[in-house]
Amino acid sequence: MRRFTLFIIVGICACAAAAFAIDGLRDNPIEQQQQVTTDGQQDLIAILLGMYPQKTLEEGVYVGSEFCISCHGGMADFRNTLHRKKTQFPTEETVVNDYNQNGVNDFAEGLDFNTIDSAFDTYKPNAPILGMDGGNYTMTIGESTGNLVAVQGGEGWKQRYVLRMPVTGTPNGITAGNYISPVQYNLETNGYTVYHGGDWYDADHLPKFNPSTPASEFAANNTRSYSQGCIGCHSTGMKSVVQDDNGEWQADLYPAALTMPGDPTYWDFDHDGNKDLTNVGCESCHGPGSDHILNGPSTGTIVNPANLDTLEANWVCAQCHIRPKSVPDSLHGYPYNETEDRQWIPGSGEDFMDFWTDKSGRWPDGKHAKQHHQQWDDLYESSKPTFVYHEVRCSECHNSHRNTANKHQIVDSIDDGGLTIATSNDNNTLCLACHAGHGDFEAITGEMVADYEGNERDIGEVVSAHSHHPYAPERSMGLSRCSKCHMPKVAKSAVNYDIHSHTFEPIPPEKTLMYQDDGGMPNNCAVSCHATKVNSWGYGIAADIGVWNDQFAVDTATKLMEYYGPAGSWWNTDAPKSLGGLIIDNALAPGVYELPEDFDPEGD
């Protein structure tokens, strides 16, 4: 296939209707991989009409974020967000595993897990071996050496490695699909863990596959197919996902017609020689953009989540911040209508809940997430998004368009009636920007929060009266930091615990004791402080923060209940209409309390 590079200037705006079209849509519509540079200029519409018929474009095609940024130049920093970097083509910059911290990645150094002590000891002498073959990154498992086609993660938490492996029964002798390897690198520990080793090794810890394994056998015995389990949340739009004659799952993605030179976030997922719309893009939230480009910037040709009702706007985020299976047969690990072979589209008016079934991993109370990417599930376990006076949206706390001064793209300012408040999780201004003037924080005004440094002492006195702790939210212990109690880290991505709860409700020590027969569960007091940072009562520090049913966990929870529990001296969970006065069961936790009959935060 001949391919050409056309250079297109960033910042051009081609939002006028085209005067020509082509007939027919090729099976592979992109034969020219365009790149965006500052060396030239082409008509965006002409590019699209060279790929698709006008009617197809008007019906809605995913075109990629570079088309959007060409007009919306102020959104260019979106390229640098984590949404854009969840999967990347392997390069010296994107491969980050460095076991010995010498500045060279472990593929380049040829790390052999058979020669070190690691989580892979049980698989010796067939433990994975990392390597390089020319410019290609490789991984050897037993007799099979596969090529690394992408890395997943590496910008925080962990990094996983996506492979194609040698098989028989395919035209080129390698799997048609992509598979997640058993090797996971954790950035916090600079160490490795085994990721679903049973898909690569048998019960005797021997490799399940070798170069003579038929592709059909490989597909039947390895459930780590990226097309089947992952790609729905790591791409912008998806045409279809089907099984080939060997039973390998194949996702058909939209081609990336415009890319920045050398941008590793676009890579050739389906191995047809053209880069695809890998990773989350503008259209993941705003819907297909082709008609918007073709017929002008009217509101009817693109979706603005700000104009959706709260539930549907939060569904936009839920597409990937849940732990689902597809419907009706749970074939895929992302929301998908298997019967009609299609995804949910924001703003379509369809019920997102019809595209998935819940497979979330939760603590024994059935409420708080134990695993990562379940923030939407957490949120809807709370009263926040359905609160009668203000329905909370994900976008109020997170800026999806750019990196901010805060971690996790937490907004760095909130505008409230003409008052701009600089916000941070670490000094409580993020929470107080909304909660000032209400409940326990009635004495704090928005103006005080906007001038936080000038009012820190007065704010601290009010918050300390609520928290019963000294006020030092920005110090390492985070004393009286709202999120330490209301958003404790109890979920796991790479290590215990590195993901905040999003129920916004404290987890009482009583729950640690209630679920001892189920292994126990964290409470916010212990996991945020008393089991990990401070030895308040002579019990020491938790030997393993992942264990909640040992004597230390029981003793600590029992002591904490003197302060936060039935007849607690600080928060009495038996007292009605108090912050802690709730029935402790699977549905409720302290934090949701009955409002006074005359409560109206929007009233005079």
C-alpha positions in Angstrom: 0.0 0.0 0.0 1.3 3.4 -0.9 1.1 6.0 1.8 1.7 9.7 1.7 2.2 12.3 4.3 0.3 15.5 4.0 1.3 18.4 6.2 -1.6 20.4 7.7 -1.2 23.5 9.9 -2.6 23.3 13.4 -5.2 26.0 14.0 -7.0 26.1 10.7 -10.7 26.2 10.9 -12.5 24.3 8.1 -16.1 24.5 9.3 -17.7 25.3 6.0 -19.8 22.9 3.9 -17.9 21.1 1.2 -18.8 21.5 -2.5 -17.9 18.0 -3.5 -18.1 14.4 -2.4 -17.0 10.9 -3.5 -19.1 7.9 -4.1 -18.6 4.7 -2.1 -16.6 3.9 1.0 -13.5 1.8 0.8 -13.2 -1.3 3.0 -10.1 0.5 4.4 -11.0 4.2 3.9 -7.7 5.7 4.8 -4.8 5.1 2.4 -3.0 8.3 3.4 -1.9 8.9 6.9 -2.1 12.6 7.5 0.1 14.4 10.0 -0.5 17.8 11.5 2.5 20.2 11.4 3.1 23.9 10.8 4.5 23.4 7.3 1.4 23.6 5.2 -2.4 23.7 5.0 -5.1 21.5 3.7 -8.9 21.6 3.9 -10.1 19.4 6.7 -13.3 18.7 4.9 -11.5 17.6 1.8 -9.5 15.1 3.9 -12.7 13.6 5.2 -14.4 13.5 1.8 -11.4 11.6 0.5 -12.2 8.9 3.1 -16.0 8.7 3.4 -19.1 9.7 1.3 -20.8 12.9 2.4 -23.9 11.0 3.6 -21.8 8.8 5.9 -20.1 11.9 7.3 -23.5 13.6 8.0 -24.7 10.4 9.7 -21.7 10.6 12.1 -18.1 9.4 11.9 -15.4 9.6 14.5 -12.6 11.7 13.0 -10.2 12.2 15.9 -9.2 15.0 18.3 -6.7 16.7 15.9 -9.6 17.7 13.7 -11.2 19.3 16.8 -8.1 21.0 18.0 -7.6 22.5 14.5 -10.5 24.8 15.3 -10.5 24.7 19.1 -6.9 25.5 19.6 -7.5 26.4 23.2 -8.0 22.7 23.9 -4.6 21.7 22.6 -3.4 20.7 26.1 -5.9 17.9 26.0 -3.1 16.0 24.2 -1.2 15.9 27.4 -3.9 14.5 29.7 -4.0 10.9 31.0 -7.1 10.2 28.8 -4.8 10.5 25.8 -2.0 8.5 27.3 -3.6 5.3 28.6 -2.1 3.3 25.7 0.9 4.3 23.7 3.2 2.9 21.0 6.3 1.5 22.8 9.3 4.0 22.6 12.2 4.8 24.9 10.0 7.5 26.4 6.8 5.5 26.8 8.3 2.3 28.2 8.9 3.2 31.9 9.7 -0.1 33.7 13.0 0.3 35.5 13.5 -2.4 38.1 16.9 -1.3 39.3 16.3 2.5 38.8 19.4 3.0 36.6 17.5 5.1 34.0 17.3 2.3 31.4 14.1 0.4 30.8 14.0 -3.3 31.6 13.4 -4.3 28.0 16.5 -2.6 26.8 18.4 -4.3 29.7 17.0 -7.7 28.9 15.5 -8.3 32.3 15.2 -12.1 32.9 12.8 -13.0 35.6 14.4 -16.4 35.9 17.5 -14.7 37.4 15.9 -12.5 40.0 13.6 -12.9 43.0 10.2 -11.7 41.9 6.5 -12.5 41.8 7.3 -14.8 38.9 9.4 -17.2 40.9 6.7 -19.9 40.7 7.1 -19.9 36.9 10.9 -20.5 36.8 12.6 -21.6 34.6 9.9 -20.3 32.1 9.3 -16.9 33.7 9.1 -14.0 31.3 12.2 -12.5 29.7 12.1 -9.0 28.4 14.2 -7.9 25.4 14.8 -6.0 22.3 15.0 -7.2 18.7 16.4 -4.4 16.6 14.0 -1.6 17.4 11.2 -3.9 18.6 10.4 -4.6 22.2 9.9 -8.3 22.9 8.8 -10.7 25.7 9.6 -14.4 25.8 7.5 -16.8 27.7 8.8 -20.4 27.4 9.6 -21.0 23.7 7.4 -18.1 22.4 8.7 -14.6 21.8 6.1 -12.0 21.1 6.4 -8.4 20.0 5.2 -5.6 22.1 2.6 -3.5 20.2 1.6 -1.1 22.9 2.0 -0.2 26.5 -0.9 0.5 28.7 -0.4 3.0 31.5 3.0 4.3 32.7 1.9 7.8 33.5 1.0 6.8 37.0 0.1 3.7 39.1 1.3 0.9 36.7 2.2 -0.2 33.3 1.1 -3.3 31.4 2.3 -4.7 28.1 0.3 -5.6 25.0 1.6 -8.4 22.8 1.2 -10.3 19.6 2.4 -13.9 19.9 3.6 -16.6 17.4 1.0 -19.1 16.4 0.1 -21.3 13.5 -3.0 -20.9 11.3 -2.6 -17.2 10.5 -1.2 -15.7 7.3 1.9 -14.2 9.0 2.4 -16.7 11.8 1.4 -14.4 14.7 -1.9 -13.7 16.5 -4.3 -11.4 14.6 -5.3 -9.9 17.9 -3.5 -8.2 20.8 -3.2 -9.7 24.2 -2.2 -8.3 27.6 0.9 -10.0 29.0 1.2 -11.4 32.5 3.8 -8.7 33.4 2.7 -5.6 35.3 5.2 -3.0 36.5 4.1 -0.9 39.5 5.6 2.6 39.5 5.3 3.2 43.3 7.4 0.1 44.2 9.5 -0.2 41.0 8.6 -3.8 41.2 6.5 -6.4 39.3 3.3 -8.3 39.9 1.7 -11.2 38.0 -1.3 -10.1 36.0 -3.7 -13.1 35.3 -0.9 -15.6 35.0 -3.4 -18.4 34.4 -3.9 -17.1 30.9 -0.3 -17.8 30.1 0.7 -20.7 32.3 -1.1 -23.9 33.2 -1.9 -25.4 36.6 1.7 -26.8 36.7 3.1 -23.3 36.1 4.2 -24.3 32.6 3.7 -22.1 29.5 0.4 -22.9 27.8 1.5 -21.9 24.3 4.5 -22.3 22.0 5.1 -21.2 18.4 3.3 -24.4 17.1 0.1 -23.5 19.0 -2.8 -23.0 16.5 -4.4 -19.5 16.7 -7.7 -21.1 17.5 -6.2 -22.9 20.5 -4.5 -19.7 21.7 -7.8 -17.7 21.4 -9.8 -20.4 23.3 -7.3 -20.5 26.2 -6.3 -16.9 26.7 -8.9 -14.4 27.9 -6.6 -11.4 27.8 -7.8 -10.3 24.3 -7.5 -6.5 24.2 -10.4 -6.4 21.7 -12.6 -8.4 23.8 -11.9 -7.0 27.2 -10.3 -3.5 27.0 -10.5 -1.5 23.7 -13.9 -0.1 24.3 -12.5 2.3 26.9 -9.1 2.8 25.2 -10.4 4.1 21.8 -12.5 6.9 20.4 -15.5 5.1 18.8 -15.5 1.6 17.5 -17.2 0.4 14.3 -17.6 -3.2 15.4 -16.0 -6.1 17.4 -16.3 -9.6 16.0 -14.5 -13.0 16.1 -12.5 -14.2 13.1 -12.4 -17.8 11.9 -9.9 -18.7 14.6 -12.1 -17.3 17.3 -9.8 -14.3 17.9 -11.7 -11.1 18.8 -11.1 -8.2 16.3 -12.2 -4.7 17.0 -12.5 -2.4 14.0 -11.5 1.1 15.0 -11.8 4.4 13.1 -8.6 5.5 11.4 -6.7 8.5 12.6 -6.6 10.8 9.6 -4.7 13.5 11.5 -1.9 13.0 14.0 0.9 15.0 15.4 4.3 13.8 14.1 5.7 11.2 16.4 2.6 11.1 18.7 2.7 7.7 20.3 -0.9 7.9 21.5 -2.1 6.9 18.1 -1.0 3.4 17.0 -2.0 0.8 14.5 -4.4 -1.3 16.6 -5.7 -3.6 13.8 -2.3 -3.9 12.0 -3.5 -2.7 8.6 -0.7 -0.2 8.3 -2.6 2.8 9.4 -2.9 4.4 12.8 -6.2 4.3 14.6 -8.2 6.4 17.0 -6.7 4.7 20.1 -7.3 6.3 23.5 -10.0 8.6 24.7 -10.6 11.6 22.5 -12.8 14.6 22.3 -15.5 12.6 20.6 -15.6 10.1 23.4 -17.6 12.7 25.3 -18.9 15.0 22.5 -20.0 12.3 20.0 -18.9 11.8 16.4 -17.5 15.0 14.9 -17.8 14.6 11.2 -21.1 16.4 10.7 -19.9 19.2 12.9 -17.0 19.8 10.6 -19.0 19.3 7.5 -22.0 21.5 8.2 -20.7 24.1 10.6 -20.5 24.7 14.4 -24.2 24.6 15.1 -25.3 23.0 18.4 -27.3 20.4 16.5 -24.2 18.7 15.0 -22.1 18.1 18.2 -22.9 17.1 21.8 -22.0 19.4 24.7 -22.3 17.4 27.9 -22.9 20.7 29.7 -26.3 20.8 28.0 -27.3 17.3 29.0 -29.1 16.6 32.2 -27.0 15.5 35.2 -27.5 11.8 34.8 -26.7 11.7 31.1 -23.7 14.1 31.6 -22.4 11.7 34.3 -23.0 8.8 32.0 -20.4 10.3 29.7 -17.8 9.6 32.3 -19.4 6.3 33.3 -18.5 4.8 29.9 -15.1 4.0 31.4 -15.4 4.7 35.1 -17.4 1.6 35.9 -16.5 -2.1 35.9 -19.0 -3.6 33.5 -19.7 -6.4 31.2 -21.5 -6.0 27.9 -25.1 -7.2 27.2 -26.7 -9.5 26.8 -24.1 -12.2 27.2 -21.2 -10.5 29.1 -18.8 -11.1 26.2 -16.8 -7.8 26.7 -15.3 -5.9 29.5 -16.8 -2.6 28.5 -20.4 -1.3 27.8 -21.5 -2.7 24.5 -24.7 -3.9 22.8 -23.6 -7.3 21.5 -26.8 -7.9 19.6 -26.5 -4.7 17.5 -22.7 -4.6 17.6 -22.4 -1.0 18.8 -21.5 1.3 21.6 -23.5 3.9 23.5 -23.1 7.4 22.1 -23.3 10.5 24.3 -26.3 12.6 23.6 -28.1 9.9 21.7 -31.0 9.9 24.1 -30.6 6.2 24.7 -30.4 4.8 28.2 -26.8 4.0 28.9 -27.8 1.5 31.5 -29.1 -0.7 28.7 -25.5 -1.2 27.4 -23.9 -2.9 30.4 -24.4 -5.1 33.5 -22.6 -4.4 36.7 -19.6 -6.5 37.6 -18.0 -4.2 40.1 -15.6 -5.3 42.8 -16.7 -4.0 46.2 -15.9 -4.3 49.8 -18.3 -6.5 51.9 -20.7 -3.6 52.6 -21.6 -3.7 48.9 -21.1 0.0 48.6 -17.5 1.1 48.4 -15.3 0.2 45.5 -12.4 -2.2 46.1 -11.1 -2.1 42.5 -10.2 0.8 40.3 -12.3 2.5 37.5 -15.5 2.4 39.5 -15.8 6.1 40.4 -19.3 6.4 38.8 -20.6 3.4 40.7 -19.3 5.1 43.9 -20.8 8.4 43.1 -24.3 6.9 42.6 -24.0 5.1 45.9 -24.1 8.6 47.4 -26.7 11.4 47.4 -24.5 13.8 45.5 -25.8 13.5 42.0 -29.4 13.4 43.0 -29.4 16.0 45.8 -32.6 18.0 45.5 -30.9 21.4 45.7 -27.9 20.7 43.5 -27.2 17.6 41.4 -23.4 17.1 41.4 -21.6 16.4 38.1 -18.2 14.8 37.6 -17.2 17.9 35.7 -17.6 20.2 38.7 -14.5 18.7 40.3 -12.6 17.4 37.3 -11.4 19.3 34.2 -11.5 16.8 31.3 -9.9 19.2 28.8 -6.5 19.9 30.3 -4.1 19.2 33.1 -4.5 21.5 36.0 -2.3 22.6 38.9 -3.8 19.7 40.9 -3.5 15.9 40.6 -6.1 14.0 38.6 -7.1 17.0 36.7 -9.0 18.4 39.7 -10.3 21.8 38.8 -8.0 24.6 40.0 -10.7 27.2 40.3 -14.5 27.5 40.7 -16.6 30.5 39.7 -19.5 31.1 42.0 -21.7 34.1 41.2 -18.8 36.2 40.0 -16.5 35.1 42.8 -13.5 33.1 41.6 -12.1 30.6 44.1 -8.8 28.9 43.6 -9.3 25.3 44.5 -7.2 22.4 45.8 -8.0 19.1 47.4 -5.1 19.4 49.8 -6.2 22.6 51.5 -9.9 21.9 51.5 -10.8 24.8 49.1 -12.2 22.3 46.6 -14.8 21.2 49.0 -15.4 24.5 50.8 -16.0 26.3 47.5 -19.4 24.6 47.5 -19.9 23.7 51.2 -19.0 27.1 52.7 -22.1 28.7 54.3 -23.9 25.4 54.8 -24.3 23.0 57.7 -21.2 22.8 60.0 -19.5 25.4 57.7 -22.1 28.1 57.9 -19.6 30.5 59.5 -17.3 30.2 56.4 -18.1 32.5 53.5 -17.1 32.0 49.9 -15.1 35.2 50.1 -13.1 33.7 53.0 -12.4 30.6 50.9 -11.3 32.8 47.9 -8.8 34.5 50.2 -7.7 31.2 51.9 -4.3 32.3 53.1 -5.8 35.4 54.7 -8.5 33.4 56.5 -6.8 30.0 57.1 -6.9 30.4 60.9 -10.6 31.2 60.9 -11.4 28.5 58.4 -9.3 26.0 60.4 -11.2 26.6 63.6 -14.6 25.9 61.9 -13.3 22.8 60.1 -11.5 21.5 63.3 -14.8 21.8 65.2 -16.3 19.5 62.6 -13.4 17.1 62.3 -12.3 17.0 66.0 -8.7 17.1 64.8 -6.1 19.8 64.5 -6.1 21.8 61.3 -3.1 20.9 59.0 -4.6 19.6 55.8 -1.6 20.3 53.6 0.9 18.5 55.9 1.8 14.8 55.1 -0.8 13.4 57.5 -3.5 15.6 56.1 -5.1 16.5 59.4 -8.7 17.7 58.9 -8.4 17.3 55.1 -11.9 16.7 53.9 -11.0 13.9 51.6 -9.1 11.9 54.2 -12.5 11.1 55.8 -14.9 11.6 53.0 -12.8 10.2 50.1 -10.4 7.7 51.7 -8.2 5.7 49.5 -9.7 2.2 49.7 -9.5 1.0 46.1 -6.6 -0.6 44.3 -5.1 0.1 40.9 -1.5 -1.0 41.4 -1.0 -1.3 45.1 -3.1 -1.0 48.3 -4.6 1.6 48.3 -4.1 4.2 45.5 -7.6 5.2 44.4 -9.9 7.5 46.3 -13.5 6.4 47.2 -16.1 8.6 45.5 -19.1 7.9 47.7 -18.1 11.0 49.7 -19.3 9.2 52.8 -17.0 8.2 55.7 -16.6 4.5 56.3 -17.2 3.9 60.1 -14.9 1.7 62.1 -18.0 -0.4 62.9 -17.9 -1.8 59.4 -14.4 -3.2 59.9 -15.9 -5.4 62.7 -19.2 -6.1 61.1 -17.6 -7.9 58.2 -14.9 -9.9 59.9 -16.3 -13.2 58.5 -15.9 -11.7 55.0 -12.3 -10.6 55.6 -13.1 -7.2 57.1 -12.9 -3.9 55.3 -11.2 -0.6 55.7 -12.6 2.3 57.7 -11.6 5.9 56.8 -10.0 6.5 60.3 -7.6 3.6 60.0 -6.8 3.6 56.3 -6.1 7.3 56.2 -4.2 7.6 59.4 -4.4 5.3 62.4 -3.3 2.1 60.7 -0.8 3.7 58.4 0.8 6.9 59.9 0.3 7.2 63.6 0.5 4.8 66.6 -2.0 6.5 68.8 -2.8 3.7 71.3 0.3 1.6 71.3 -0.9 -1.0 68.7 1.8 -0.1 66.3 1.3 0.3 62.5 -0.4 -2.2 60.3 2.0 -4.9 59.1 -0.1 -5.3 55.9 -2.6 -2.6 55.0 -4.4 -5.1 52.8 -5.4 -7.2 55.8 -8.6 -6.1 57.8 -9.4 -9.2 59.8 -6.2 -9.6 62.0 -5.9 -8.6 65.6 -4.4 -5.2 64.8 -7.4 -4.3 62.6 -9.9 -5.5 65.2 -8.2 -3.7 68.1 -7.8 -0.4 66.1 -11.4 -0.4 64.9 -12.7 -1.2 68.5 -10.8 1.7 69.9 -11.9 4.1 67.1 -15.5 3.2 67.8 -15.2 5.0 71.1 -15.0 8.2 69.1 -17.0 7.2 65.9 -19.6 4.6 66.6 -22.6 3.7 68.8 -22.4 6.2 71.7 -19.2 7.6 70.1 -17.9 10.7 71.9 -17.3 12.6 68.6 -19.8 11.0 66.2 -22.6 9.0 67.7 -23.9 6.6 65.1 -26.9 5.9 67.3 -28.0 9.5 67.4 -30.7 10.4 64.9 -30.3 13.5 62.6 -26.6 13.7 63.4 -23.6 13.4 61.0 -23.0 9.9 62.3 -26.6 9.0 63.2 -27.4 6.4 60.6 -28.3 2.8 60.3 -25.0 1.0 59.4 -26.0 -1.4 56.6 -25.3 -2.1 53.0 -27.1 1.0 51.7 -26.1 3.7 54.2 -23.1 5.1 56.0 -22.4 8.1 58.2 -22.4 11.2 56.0 -26.0 11.0 54.7 -28.2 12.6 57.3 -31.6 14.0 57.4 -31.9 17.7 56.5 -33.9 20.2 58.6 -37.3 20.8 57.2 -36.5 24.4 56.4 -33.1 23.7 54.8 -32.8 25.6 51.6 -29.2 26.6 50.5 -30.5 28.6 47.6 -33.0 30.6 49.7 -32.5 34.1 51.1 
